[in-house]
Amino acid sequence: MIKNLYSFVVDKQDVRLDKYVGEKYSELSRTYAQKLIGGGYITVNDHVAKASLKLNIGDKVNIIIPPTPPSPLSPEDIPLNIIYEDNDLLVIDKPAGLTVHPAPGHLSHTLVNAILSHFPHLADISDSLRPGVVHRLDKDTSGVMVIAKNSVAQANLANQFKAHSVVKAYLVLVKGHLTPERGIIEAPIGRDPRNRKRMAVVAVGREARTEYHVVKYVGGYTLLEVRPETGRTHQIRVHLSAVGYPVVGDAMYGVKSAYLSRQFLHASHLGFRSPSTGEYVEFESQLPPDLEQALKDIG
């Protein structure tokens, strides 16, 4: 558990307050430190400070950790396919059709509700609506995910995702014969100015980079392994649609299919460094039956 109070003297010169707090205490992520600063819970020399304040050697910093508000979420007995588990993390094989985390007005029937049924203590860490969540898959995307089981592991994994050091691979079926067989799609992604519910390739978007290679051609389609190097919302679907090879079954960016009731997008591999040992670990999820059947039907 995080202590209620930290107090220390700064031993670095000209470093940002939020960055220094995040470096000094691994269980306090920089994002969480910024929330504490914004709420007035972190002071420098007994004065409320901004996150961007540059510290000096000898400055005295006090941090108060406010009580965690009661979670609005309820545990639900939803089955989980657990691939791996240790004291820090949980690796699961998420089925299609399951939303990862709740949102205001939609607090039930999500992966988080299922996880809280197995691990009630997670309700006490981090964001009350996203306990343990460090990344997400779209509702209709299946495959491997990692969940943190404590605040230290959550901060560690979140930093790995932010640094783009996590290896992510997806199996994706697109319409058409994509050539060349290996390539990289680089195009900025942001909100679609014509439809705010969609993402699009836009000049003012955030940098996005997607690597792919052809696994095989199936009829008039191409099965790809795709590795997004950045983690923009809907990145794979937007990039492939933008180059003229839309994802099969994707109702928003792709093409409808008589073979599928959801998008052919599956998180097949996930690799990262273990928060406890620092060793690189990798996990795999096989294609689920509905996607396997779709390949057979198309072939």
C-alpha positions in Angstrom: 0.0 0.0 0.0 1.1 3.6 -0.7 1.9 5.5 2.5 -0.2 8.5 3.3 2.7 11.0 3.4 6.1 11.4 1.7 8.6 14.1 2.7 12.0 14.5 1.2 14.8 17.0 0.3 15.6 17.4 -3.4 19.1 16.2 -4.4 19.0 17.3 -8.1 19.1 20.6 -9.8 16.8 22.1 -12.4 14.4 19.1 -12.8 10.7 19.2 -13.2 8.6 18.5 -10.1 6.3 15.9 -11.7 9.2 14.1 -13.3 11.3 14.0 -10.1 8.4 12.6 -8.1 7.8 9.9 -10.6 11.5 9.0 -10.7 11.9 9.0 -6.9 8.8 6.8 -6.2 8.1 4.1 -8.8 4.6 3.5 -7.4 3.7 7.1 -8.2 3.5 7.4 -12.0 4.2 10.8 -13.5 0.5 11.1 -14.6 -0.6 10.4 -11.0 1.9 12.9 -9.7 0.4 15.5 -12.0 -3.0 14.8 -10.6 -1.8 15.1 -7.1 0.0 18.4 -7.9 -3.2 19.7 -9.6 -5.2 18.8 -6.5 -2.8 20.7 -4.2 -1.5 17.5 -2.5 2.1 18.1 -3.4 3.9 21.2 -2.0 7.4 22.6 -2.5 8.8 24.5 0.5 5.3 24.5 2.0 3.8 26.2 -1.2 1.5 24.7 -3.7 3.4 24.3 -7.0 2.9 23.6 -10.7 3.9 20.3 -12.3 6.4 22.2 -14.5 8.2 23.8 -11.6 12.0 23.4 -11.8 13.4 22.1 -8.5 16.6 23.1 -6.8 18.9 21.2 -4.6 17.7 21.6 -1.0 14.0 22.2 -1.8 11.6 20.4 0.5 8.8 18.4 -1.1 5.8 17.1 0.8 3.3 14.6 -0.8 0.0 13.7 0.7 -1.7 10.7 -0.7 -5.5 11.2 -0.5 -7.7 8.2 0.4 -8.9 6.2 -2.6 -12.6 6.9 -3.3 -14.8 3.8 -3.2 -14.9 2.1 -6.6 -18.2 2.5 -8.4 -17.6 -0.9 -10.1 -19.1 -4.2 -9.2 -17.4 -7.5 -9.6 -19.1 -9.8 -12.2 -18.6 -13.5 -12.6 -17.4 -13.4 -16.3 -15.1 -16.2 -17.3 -11.4 -15.3 -17.9 -8.9 -17.2 -20.0 -5.8 -16.7 -18.0 -2.6 -17.4 -19.9 -0.1 -16.4 -17.1 -0.1 -15.0 -13.6 2.4 -13.9 -11.0 2.4 -11.4 -8.1 2.7 -8.4 -10.4 0.6 -9.1 -13.5 -2.1 -11.1 -15.2 -1.9 -12.1 -18.9 -5.3 -13.0 -20.4 -6.7 -14.0 -23.7 -9.6 -11.5 -24.3 -12.6 -12.7 -26.3 -14.2 -10.5 -28.9 -17.3 -8.7 -27.8 -15.9 -7.7 -24.4 -15.2 -4.0 -23.7 -12.0 -3.6 -21.7 -13.0 -0.9 -19.2 -16.1 0.9 -18.0 -17.0 4.4 -18.9 -19.5 6.8 -17.3 -22.9 5.5 -17.8 -21.6 2.0 -18.8 -20.2 0.5 -15.6 -20.9 -3.2 -16.1 -20.2 -6.2 -18.4 -16.6 -5.3 -19.0 -13.2 -7.0 -18.7 -12.5 -4.9 -15.6 -15.7 -6.1 -13.9 -14.5 -9.7 -14.6 -11.1 -9.0 -13.2 -12.5 -7.5 -10.0 -14.4 -10.8 -9.5 -11.1 -12.7 -9.5 -9.0 -10.0 -7.8 -11.1 -7.6 -5.6 -8.0 -5.8 -4.3 -7.5 -4.2 -7.7 -10.4 -1.8 -7.0 -8.0 0.0 -4.6 -5.3 0.9 -7.1 -5.0 3.8 -9.6 -8.0 5.0 -11.7 -11.2 3.9 -10.2 -12.7 3.0 -13.6 -9.5 1.3 -15.0 -7.8 -0.5 -12.1 -4.8 -2.5 -13.4 -5.4 -1.4 -17.1 -2.2 -0.3 -18.9 -3.4 -0.8 -22.5 -6.6 -1.8 -24.3 -8.0 -3.7 -27.2 -11.2 -2.6 -29.0 -14.4 -4.4 -28.0 -14.4 -6.6 -31.1 -10.7 -7.3 -31.1 -9.6 -10.5 -29.5 -6.3 -11.6 -28.1 -3.6 -11.3 -25.5 -3.6 -8.5 -22.9 -1.6 -7.8 -19.7 -3.2 -6.4 -16.5 -1.2 -5.0 -13.6 -2.0 -6.4 -10.1 -0.4 -3.6 -8.1 0.4 0.1 -8.5 4.2 -0.4 -8.9 3.6 -2.9 -11.7 1.0 -0.7 -13.3 3.4 2.3 -13.4 6.2 0.1 -14.7 4.1 -1.4 -17.5 2.5 1.9 -18.4 6.0 3.4 -18.8 7.0 0.6 -21.2 3.9 1.2 -23.3 4.7 5.0 -23.3 8.2 4.3 -24.4 7.0 2.1 -27.3 9.2 -0.7 -26.0 6.4 -3.3 -25.8 6.3 -5.7 -28.7 2.7 -6.1 -30.1 1.8 -8.3 -33.0 -1.7 -8.7 -34.6 -3.1 -11.1 -37.2 -5.3 -9.1 -39.6 -7.3 -10.0 -42.7 -7.6 -7.3 -45.3 -9.5 -7.2 -48.6 -7.3 -7.4 -51.7 -3.7 -8.6 -52.3 -1.4 -6.3 -50.4 1.9 -5.6 -52.0 4.8 -5.3 -51.4 4.8 -8.3 -49.0 6.6 -6.3 -46.3 6.3 -2.6 -45.6 5.8 0.2 -43.1 2.9 2.6 -43.1 3.8 6.1 -41.6 0.9 8.6 -41.4 -0.3 10.9 -38.6 -3.6 9.9 -37.0 -6.1 12.2 -35.3 -9.8 12.8 -35.0 -11.7 12.8 -38.3 -12.8 16.4 -38.7 -16.0 15.2 -40.5 -16.9 12.6 -37.8 -15.6 13.0 -34.3 -16.4 9.4 -33.4 -13.8 8.2 -36.0 -10.1 8.5 -36.4 -8.4 9.4 -39.7 -5.1 10.2 -41.3 -4.8 13.9 -40.9 -1.9 16.4 -41.3 -2.3 17.7 -37.7 -2.5 14.2 -36.2 0.0 12.4 -33.9 2.8 10.4 -35.4 1.9 6.8 -36.2 3.9 4.0 -37.6 2.7 0.5 -38.5 4.9 -2.4 -39.8 3.4 -5.3 -41.6 4.3 -8.5 -43.5 2.1 -10.9 -45.5 1.5 -14.3 -43.9 -0.4 -15.6 -46.9 -2.9 -14.7 -49.6 -6.4 -16.3 -49.2 -8.7 -16.0 -52.2 -9.1 -12.3 -52.8 -7.8 -11.4 -49.3 -4.5 -11.1 -47.5 -3.7 -12.4 -44.0 -1.1 -10.0 -42.4 1.0 -9.9 -39.3 1.0 -6.3 -38.2 3.2 -4.7 -35.6 2.2 -1.1 -34.6 5.2 0.8 -33.2 3.0 3.5 -31.8 -0.3 3.1 -30.0 -2.8 5.5 -31.6 -6.5 4.8 -31.3 -7.7 2.4 -34.1 -4.2 2.7 -35.6 -4.1 -0.6 -37.5 -7.6 -0.2 -38.9 -7.1 3.4 -40.0 -3.7 2.8 -41.6 -4.7 -0.2 -43.6 -7.9 1.5 -44.8 -5.9 4.6 -45.8 -3.6 2.6 -48.1 -6.6 0.8 -49.7 -6.6 -2.5 -47.9 -9.5 -2.3 -45.4 -9.9 -4.8 -42.5 -12.5 -7.5 -43.2 -15.5 -7.2 -41.0 -14.7 -3.7 -39.8 -17.9 -1.8 -39.8 -16.3 1.6 -39.2 -13.2 1.7 -41.5 -13.2 -1.6 -43.4 -15.6 -3.8 -45.4 -18.5 -5.9 -44.3 -18.2 -9.6 -44.7 -20.6 -12.5 -45.1 -18.0 -14.7 -43.2 -17.7 -12.6 -40.0 -19.9 -10.6 -37.6 -16.9 -8.7 -36.3 -13.5 -7.3 -37.5 -10.7 -9.8 -38.3 -8.2 -8.3 -35.9 -6.5 -10.5 -33.3 -3.7 -9.6 -30.8 -1.5 -12.7 -31.3 1.7 -11.7 -29.5 2.7 -9.4 -26.6 6.2 -9.0 -25.3 7.5 -6.8 -22.5 9.9 -6.7 -19.5 8.7 -8.3 -16.3 8.2 -5.5 -13.7 9.8 -7.7 -11.0 12.8 -9.3 -12.8 13.4 -7.0 -15.7 13.6 -10.0 -18.0 11.9 -9.9 -21.4 8.8 -12.2 -21.6 6.5 -12.9 -24.5 3.0 -14.4 -24.6 0.9 -15.8 -27.5 -2.7 -16.2 -28.3 -3.9 -18.5 -31.1 -6.6 -17.4 -33.6 -10.1 -18.0 -32.1 -12.5 -20.4 -33.8 -14.6 -17.7 -35.5 -11.5 -16.3 -37.3 -10.2 -19.7 -38.2 -13.6 -20.6 -39.7 -13.7 -17.4 -41.7 -10.3 -18.3 -43.2 -11.5 -21.7 -44.2 -14.8 -20.4 -45.7 -12.9 -17.7 -47.7 -10.3 -20.2 -48.8 
